[in-house]
Amino acid sequence: MSELHDLTALEQGAAVKAGDTSSAELVEHYLERAERLNGSLGAFVTLTPERARDQARAGGGDGPLAGVPTAIKDLNATAGVRTMFGSVLLADNVPEVSDEVVLRIEAAGLVSLGKTNTPEFGSPCYTESAVAPPAVTPWDPTRMAGGSSGGAASAVAGGLVPVAQGSDGGGSIRIPASCCGLVGLKPTRGRISGAPLYGEITGLATAGPLARTVRDAAALLDVMAGRAVGDPFWAPAEQRSFLAACEDDPGRLRVARFSAPVIADAEVDPECVAAWEDASRLLESLGHEVVDIEPPMPRDAVPTFETCWAVLTGLSTVGLDEEARSRLQPLTRWLGERGERVSGPEFGLALGELRRIAARTLTALASYDVVLTPTLAQLPLPVGALRNDEDPAADFEAQKRFTPWTSMWNVTGSTAVSLPLHQSAGGLPVGVMLAAAPGREALLLALAAQVEAADPWIGRVPPVW
């Protein structure tokens, strides 16, 4: 007999609506799993059982995910709930207001069980902070879950929640999706509001969903998407739901593909190449035209991206005294101080150049509907394999070699998704990435749903399941 966590998020929502289960029963089921398994997975940094029970009893929302448990990344402020941003400097921080994305999740009737693990200020592509044990992939707890939404991915893949919110500034949803065998969607720039703080000034980062299926991801995107009053920019509103788009026939698409690393000279694991080749053949079998191209973004774009990324970290460290800086993790301190050294005019020039790079890249891809690459250059690595506290610069370079494709789509503001189509010979998940032009989530989801129907992965679950 199947258990509640075997159901997809949409199936759970339907069961609540039909009276076959209740939000309270789902919450108790997932709290038991979280309390039992979190110590080995590092998925949650804070569990809020009483708050979750209260929300489940109160009910609310009438959408397809009403009553379904979820979790909030610890980079997103939640009123009344400790939000540490992965840093010991904020270990006692309890916000008075919630981010807009949190309010929308609550208004839709989803019930958060707590805050998921993230690295300090969300900077690296692994989740190993000083405030919690590392987040690991449930497929092999000696290996990392990726980052910076590593806790969210570990929670969904381990069956601690059916869907979770993450965020992605250089791949931070898609990287852990690949490591944990999930669907991870980065939406278009402006699709999800950054209210009320609007702290992401570069346009690189956005919130997005992590889920076991394409339709679950689309349903959570429907919850989070949309303009808030006061947003300085936003993606055009869709006329119907993203969940409905999953039922569309995408038609015959032109798919550009390449596997050459974009931002670093990286050796690509044969399993990652095999996943990409298998996905290419699957797309061709579905009637799409697959065309080999050269990487559309030049390598000389990397220093511009790095300048903006460093400034983002510097916004979190500027003004700290030496005692506070001494408590930062070495990578945060190194990258933040690098960002603090960038002058105002230098940053303005970098932002302008980033926009021009994006324009040239999107122009080069204009004749294609979607782009296919590997998600990562390597399989999920052992915990600590990338982190290098003695040499943060080497740490940063190792991260670039691990994930040499994902950040390109943050630069362009495009939507991109990692799909868990492949498993290594050793049973580790391997993602492939599809990207579409800004504003084309509906097309991307229609294609992703078609791919999932042709080669479903829902039956693959990790040993902890």
Phi and psi in degrees as a GROMACS rama.xvg file:
@    title "Ramachandran Plot"
@    xaxis  label "Phi"
@    yaxis  label "Psi"
@TYPE xy
-71.83  155.758  SER-2
-102.066  169.267  GLU-3
-57.4071  -39.2251  LEU-4
-74.3952  -7.95188  HIS-5
-72.9825  -22.5988  ASP-6
-74.0395  146.065  LEU-7
-69.4803  168.045  THR-8
-60.6031  -41.2918  ALA-9
-67.4369  -37.3554  LEU-10
-64.4833  -38.2164  GLU-11
-65.7618  -43.0859  GLN-12
-60.3821  -40.5233  GLY-13
-66.7728  -37.6246  ALA-14
-66.5945  -37.4929  ALA-15
-64.011  -46.1165  VAL-16
-63.8939  -35.269  LYS-17
-80.8832  -9.86248  ALA-18
83.367  9.95487  GLY-19
-76.3044  -21.7295  ASP-20
-149.298  -177.143  THR-21
-132.868  160.474  SER-22
-59.4832  -39.3275  SER-23
-61.6652  -41.0973  ALA-24
-66.3289  -41.3636  GLU-25
-61.5514  -44.3078  LEU-26
-59.7879  -45.6541  VAL-27
-63.8647  -40.0425  GLU-28
-60.5812  -47.4605  HIS-29
-74.9194  -33.0109  TYR-30
-62.9468  -40.4996  LEU-31
-61.078  -43.075  GLU-32
-66.9344  -41.4196  ARG-33
-64.2308  -43.7936  ALA-34
-67.5204  -29.1574  GLU-35
-84.6497  -36.3199  ARG-36
-104.985  -18.0777  LEU-37
-61.8703  -32.7042  ASN-38
-60.125  -29.3322  GLY-39
-94.667  -16.0094  SER-40
-103.96  -26.5857  LEU-41
65.873  32.9543  GLY-42
-80.4725  -45.7475  ALA-43
-104.01  141.648  PHE-44
-100.484  -23.0325  VAL-45
-144.966  123.692  THR-46
-101.191  140.137  LEU-47
-124.196  68.7064  THR-48
-62.6588  -43.6293  PRO-49
-69.0991  -39.5947  GLU-50
-61.5364  -41.8347  ARG-51
-64.2436  -42.7166  ALA-52
-62.6325  -42.003  ARG-53
-61.755  -44.0817  ASP-54
-64.4951  -39.9144  GLN-55
-63.6691  -41.7311  ALA-56
-67.7242  -35.9232  ARG-57
-71.15  -30.0579  ALA-58
68.0289  -165.154  GLY-59
129.509  156.46  GLY-60
77.5962  150.96  GLY-61
-133.07  12.4105  ASP-62
-81.1991  -178.945  GLY-63
-69.4307  -13.03  PRO-64
-108.892  10.0598  LEU-65
-60.5645  131.022  ALA-66
88.116  -5.12466  GLY-67
-86.0388  134.558  VAL-68
-68.1898  150.51  PRO-69
-153.865  -166.284  THR-70
-153.818  157.498  ALA-71
-115.118  132.185  ILE-72
-63.5165  142.151  LYS-73
-75.8476  13.2252  ASP-74
-96.0742  -5.31554  LEU-75
-111.007  121.901  ASN-76
-60.3738  134.518  ALA-77
-131.112  116.545  THR-78
-57.1335  127.988  ALA-79
80.7012  0.139612  GLY-80
-122.387  130.379  VAL-81
-51.918  128.767  ARG-82
-131.154  106.903  THR-83
-97.9331  -13.1416  MET-84
54.7547  28.0614  PHE-85
70.0186  13.5458  GLY-86
-124.359  138.296  SER-87
-63.4833  -22.4003  VAL-88
-67.1897  -21.2645  LEU-89
-119.563  27.8776  LEU-90
-62.9646  -23.363  ALA-91
-111.727  17.0028  ASP-92
-77.3704  121.622  ASN-93
-124.254  102.346  VAL-94
-63.7409  152.562  PRO-95
-93.1245  -18.2177  GLU-96
-130.165  156.723  VAL-97
-101.561  151.965  SER-98
-63.3971  152.971  ASP-99
-56.9056  -38.4724  GLU-100
-65.0282  -34.3504  VAL-101
-67.9328  -43.5076  VAL-102
-60.0727  -38.6032  LEU-103
-69.0963  -38.6309  ARG-104
-63.2588  -43.7663  ILE-105
-66.1148  -41.6888  GLU-106
-64.7463  -27.747  ALA-107
-79.3802  -2.54885  ALA-108
89.6367  3.02382  GLY-109
-70.5821  151.412  LEU-110
-117.194  114.563  VAL-111
-81.1003  132.7  SER-112
-88.4622  -8.02067  LEU-113
150.408  -160.39  GLY-114
-108.618  133.963  LYS-115
-94.3841  152.722  THR-116
-63.9289  140.714  ASN-117
-148.648  152.335  THR-118
-71.9946  169.442  PRO-119
-57.0902  117.388  GLU-120
57.511  17.9901  PHE-121
70.8275  20.4427  GLY-122
-77.6287  -53.6655  SER-123
-83.4444  169.914  PRO-124
-93.7472  17.559  CYS-125
-127.932  160.143  TYR-126
-116.075  84.4881  THR-127
-138.426  89.8659  GLU-128
-106.73  179.149  SER-129
-91.0041  -1.33554  ALA-130
-104.229  -5.26127  VAL-131
-161.543  160.974  ALA-132
-60.9917  159.507  PRO-133
-65.4217  147.984  PRO-134
-81.1371  131.161  ALA-135
-122.609  160.238  VAL-136
-77.3476  132.845  THR-137
-63.5321  -13.4704  PRO-138
-74.7521  -24.2634  TRP-139
-162.478  98.434  ASP-140
-65.0708  -2.13216  PRO-141
-86.5606  -6.28225  THR-142
-114.648  153  ARG-143
-74.1882  153.392  MET-144
-85.1281  -4.69148  ALA-145
84.2272  -176.846  GLY-146
-162.236  168.855  GLY-147
-91.5401  -3.29452  SER-148
-91.3857  39.4881  SER-149
-65.1145  -39.8  GLY-150
-65.2011  -41.138  GLY-151
-61.2036  -44.3051  ALA-152
-66.6109  -42.3816  ALA-153
-62.6629  -38.7873  SER-154
-64.3372  -43.7964  ALA-155
-71.6645  -45.9719  VAL-156
-66.7241  -30.3304  ALA-157
-86.8569  0.125752  GLY-158
74.6718  31.6086  GLY-159
-92.5578  -24.3612  LEU-160
-151.08  155.43  VAL-161
-82.1708  -27.4274  PRO-162
-145.803  157.271  VAL-163
-151.674  153.258  ALA-164
-86.2448  137.112  GLN-165
-131.088  -172.3  GLY-166
-145.772  158.196  SER-167
-146.571  110.227  ASP-168
-111.163  -17.366  GLY-169
-152.245  13.8715  GLY-170
129.77  9.79106  GLY-171
-71.2007  -7.68792  SER-172
-96.9692  -45.3319  ILE-173
-72.3438  -33.5724  ARG-174
-62.1664  -54.7644  ILE-175
-66.9144  -27.5784  PRO-176
-60.9488  -43.0442  ALA-177
-65.9113  -44.1717  SER-178
-64.7102  -29.644  CYS-179
-109.949  0.807792  CYS-180
75.8736  43.8064  GLY-181
-125.23  170.628  LEU-182
-87.1487  124.317  VAL-183
-129.094  116.782  GLY-184
-111.701  123.895  LEU-185
-96.0191  116.144  LYS-186
-75.9361  173.796  PRO-187
-62.1502  146.464  THR-188
-54.4625  128.855  ARG-189
87.1915  -2.62542  GLY-190
-69.4464  -36.8486  ARG-191
-118.503  131.442  ILE-192
-66.0975  144.443  SER-193
-98.9731  12.3337  GLY-194
-63.5875  153.811  ALA-195
-95.3071  -6.96397  PRO-196
-89.7676  -28.3215  LEU-197
50.0525  45.0304  TYR-198
-78.1814  -14.4323  GLY-199
-89.5088  94.3213  GLU-200
-89.6682  -9.28598  ILE-201
-90.2953  -19.4637  THR-202
82.4598  7.25293  GLY-203
-78.7266  -36.3944  LEU-204
-104.066  150.733  ALA-205
-153.472  154.816  THR-206
-75.0883  163.348  ALA-207
-174.156  173.664  GLY-208
-97.0032  150.567  PRO-209
-122.256  131.622  LEU-210
-155.049  169.489  ALA-211
-86.0452  -23.1122  ARG-212
-132.752  160.265  THR-213
-62.8651  -43.6489  VAL-214
-65.1292  -38.5466  ARG-215
-62.4578  -41.7278  ASP-216
-62.7617  -42.1815  ALA-217
-64.2554  -40.337  ALA-218
-64.6134  -39.5965  ALA-219
-71.1197  -33.9271  LEU-220
-61.7096  -41.0039  LEU-221
-56.3771  -38.3316  ASP-222
-66.3374  -42.8854  VAL-223
-85.9659  -24.1865  MET-224
-75.8491  156.588  ALA-225
121.753  152.818  GLY-226
-75.5511  141.981  ARG-227
-102.32  148.899  ALA-228
-57.5037  127.906  VAL-229
100.366  -10.0205  GLY-230
-60.9274  133.723  ASP-231
-74.5848  -23.6805  PRO-232
-155.03  159.47  PHE-233
-160.679  156.2  TRP-234
-78.1904  147.728  ALA-235
-56.7759  139.402  PRO-236
-66.667  142.715  ALA-237
-84.5995  149.732  GLU-238
-81.4814  -16.5653  GLN-239
-146.636  177.521  ARG-240
-75.1438  156.278  SER-241
-70.491  -29.7678  PHE-242
-61.6988  -41.3747  LEU-243
-62.993  -33.3943  ALA-244
-62.8095  -25.3809  ALA-245
-64.8338  -17.7844  CYS-246
-90.2912  -4.86549  GLU-247
-74.7821  150.11  ASP-248
-84.2945  117.4  ASP-249
-70.3945  -10.3634  PRO-250
77.5848  -173.831  GLY-251
-86.1339  117.737  ARG-252
-106.698  151.836  LEU-253
-92.4376  117.608  ARG-254
-110.732  114.034  VAL-255
-84.3983  142.041  ALA-256
-138.189  146.842  ARG-257
-156.643  155.175  PHE-258
-125.724  -1.20213  SER-259
-67.8403  130.209  ALA-260
-59.1011  145.217  PRO-261
-95.1502  -47.9233  VAL-262
-104.159  -0.519919  ILE-263
-160.547  156.326  ALA-264
-79.3358  103.791  ASP-265
-128.19  139.715  ALA-266
-79.5506  132.09  GLU-267
-101.779  124.634  VAL-268
-58.6439  137.041  ASP-269
-55.5716  -31.1867  PRO-270
-65.9157  -35.8444  GLU-271
-69.6049  -37.2108  CYS-272
-66.4357  -41.5134  VAL-273
-62.1644  -39.7629  ALA-274
-61.3637  -43.0274  ALA-275
-65.8149  -42.0506  TRP-276
-66.3293  -42.2244  GLU-277
-61.984  -41.646  ASP-278
-64.401  -37.9568  ALA-279
-61.036  -45.2922  SER-280
-65.5596  -38.3969  ARG-281
-63.3875  -44.0429  LEU-282
-62.3318  -40.4429  LEU-283
-64.244  -39.4305  GLU-284
-65.7377  -23.7016  SER-285
-86.2162  1.65724  LEU-286
99.1123  5.83002  GLY-287
-88.8615  151.962  HIS-288
-90.6839  122.427  GLU-289
-110.356  124.484  VAL-290
-124.945  129.367  VAL-291
-76.509  134.513  ASP-292
-135.781  166.889  ILE-293
-82.6308  153.832  GLU-294
-53.1307  129.437  PRO-295
-81.3974  -11.2106  PRO-296
-108.611  125.779  MET-297
-72.2859  152.177  PRO-298
-61.8958  -27.2176  ARG-299
-73.1973  -0.497488  ASP-300
-78.2226  -17.2006  ALA-301
-61.138  -46.9934  VAL-302
-58.6603  -34.0904  PRO-303
-65.8295  -45.5305  THR-304
-59.9924  -44.0963  PHE-305
-63.2644  -37.1425  GLU-306
-59.9554  -47.677  THR-307
-66.3246  -39.217  CYS-308
-64.3104  -41.8855  TRP-309
-64.8276  -40.0843  ALA-310
-63.5005  -39.0396  VAL-311
-57.939  -44.4878  LEU-312
-67.6491  -38.7374  THR-313
-60.3985  -29.6994  GLY-314
-63.5142  -24.8431  LEU-315
-86.6545  -17.7388  SER-316
-111.81  -16.3607  THR-317
-61.9072  137.931  VAL-318
88.6483  -7.25953  GLY-319
-72.9285  140.413  LEU-320
-80.1464  175.178  ASP-321
-65.0584  -34.3155  GLU-322
-64.2404  -43.3736  GLU-323
-66.4891  -41.2916  ALA-324
-61.778  -33.3451  ARG-325
-66.4865  -19.1778  SER-326
-94.3495  -6.27464  ARG-327
-70.8036  153.906  LEU-328
-70.7045  149.581  GLN-329
-54.7543  -40.63  PRO-330
-63.8161  -43.2507  LEU-331
-61.0474  -46.1684  THR-332
-63.3492  -45.9075  ARG-333
-62.1559  -47.8859  TRP-334
-70.7608  -39.0582  LEU-335
-64.2594  -44.6753  GLY-336
-67.6307  -31.4045  GLU-337
-62.0494  -43.3442  ARG-338
-67.384  -37.1955  GLY-339
-65.4758  -24.9577  GLU-340
-79.3072  -10.2177  ARG-341
-77.8992  125.583  VAL-342
-75.6955  164.473  SER-343
-56.2917  -50.9539  GLY-344
-60.9507  -38.4197  PRO-345
-62.5294  -41.4457  GLU-346
-66.4784  -41.7601  PHE-347
-60.902  -42.1607  GLY-348
-65.0176  -38.0654  LEU-349
-65.9126  -42.0641  ALA-350
-61.5622  -43.3243  LEU-351
-61.9177  -43.2826  GLY-352
-66.5472  -35.7992  GLU-353
-60.8876  -39.4568  LEU-354
-66.4483  -39.8651  ARG-355
-67.8804  -38.219  ARG-356
-61.5515  -43.6571  ILE-357
-60.8254  -43.5222  ALA-358
-62.8772  -43.0465  ALA-359
-65.3326  -39.2858  ARG-360
-66.031  -46.411  THR-361
-65.1807  -34.8783  LEU-362
-64.8211  -41.8454  THR-363
-64.2138  -26.0824  ALA-364
-100.294  4.68533  LEU-365
-61.4326  -25.8845  ALA-366
-86.8158  2.5875  SER-367
-115.339  151.248  TYR-368
-85.2746  -42.0723  ASP-369
-142.42  165.111  VAL-370
-126.668  135.554  VAL-371
-113.438  127.691  LEU-372
-140.871  167.952  THR-373
-61.8044  157.784  PRO-374
-80.0546  -48.7953  THR-375
-127.482  160.366  LEU-376
-88.3398  -12.1202  ALA-377
-139.67  162.176  GLN-378
-69.5565  166.745  LEU-379
-53.0591  126.733  PRO-380
-90.0002  158.78  LEU-381
-57.574  146.38  PRO-382
-53.6238  132.059  VAL-383
89.2345  -5.32262  GLY-384
-67.4322  -30.2397  ALA-385
-95.8739  -34.3078  LEU-386
-65.7831  133.968  ARG-387
-143.705  87.838  ASN-388
-66.6594  -25.4398  ASP-389
-76.1107  -26.244  GLU-390
-141.936  80.3938  ASP-391
-58.3334  -31.2999  PRO-392
-63.6484  -40.4287  ALA-393
-67.2761  -36.8147  ALA-394
-56.7291  -48.9956  ASP-395
-62.0512  -41.8617  PHE-396
-66.7123  -38.0135  GLU-397
-64.369  -36.9262  ALA-398
-62.0432  -42.3152  GLN-399
-61.7912  -38.8112  LYS-400
-70.4903  -29.2042  ARG-401
-72.0799  -36.2806  PHE-402
-133.612  71.5084  THR-403
-85.9617  6.43797  PRO-404
-119.476  -32.0185  TRP-405
-62.53  -40.4015  THR-406
-68.8438  -18.1221  SER-407
-56.4989  -38.3237  MET-408
-79.843  -18.4974  TRP-409
-72.8314  -36.9651  ASN-410
-63.2467  -44.7113  VAL-411
-80.1063  -14.8353  THR-412
76.7917  13.4083  GLY-413
-74.6586  165.037  SER-414
-92.0225  142.233  THR-415
-149.828  150.243  ALA-416
-138.061  139.838  VAL-417
-100.843  130.862  SER-418
-116.52  137.199  LEU-419
-85.8832  63.9913  PRO-420
-80.7574  -18.4081  LEU-421
-129.47  152.268  HIS-422
-127.977  142.896  GLN-423
-73.0271  169.631  SER-424
-59.5621  -27.376  ALA-425
-89.7445  5.38111  GLY-426
87.8421  14.8212  GLY-427
-91.1098  143.991  LEU-428
-71.1814  146.104  PRO-429
-136.427  120.198  VAL-430
-91.8619  158.092  GLY-431
-123.244  152.19  VAL-432
-117.092  132.81  MET-433
-116.831  136.424  LEU-434
-130.203  148.997  ALA-435
-133.863  165.918  ALA-436
-61.9383  157.222  ALA-437
-51.6618  136.681  PRO-438
86.2018  2.0648  GLY-439
-110.242  38.0314  ARG-440
-58.8311  -38.3747  GLU-441
-60.066  -44.1224  ALA-442
-64.7098  -45.8818  LEU-443
-61.8209  -41.6596  LEU-444
-69.2729  -36.8967  LEU-445
-61.6678  -43.1495  ALA-446
-67.4474  -45.4352  LEU-447
-60.8128  -40.63  ALA-448
-65.7808  -37.6535  ALA-449
-63.0141  -43.3654  GLN-450
-63.3196  -43.8831  VAL-451
-62.2658  -40.9703  GLU-452
-64.5078  -34.1649  ALA-453
-77.2129  -30.2495  ALA-454
-143.608  71.3686  ASP-455
-66.6665  148.383  PRO-456
-119.826  -2.59383  TRP-457
-59.3554  -26.4065  ILE-458
-77.3307  -11.5224  GLY-459
-86.6617  118.704  ARG-460
-133.203  152.098  VAL-461
-76.685  168.52  PRO-462
-58.6649  -30.7727  PRO-463
-73.7371  -8.33674  VAL-464
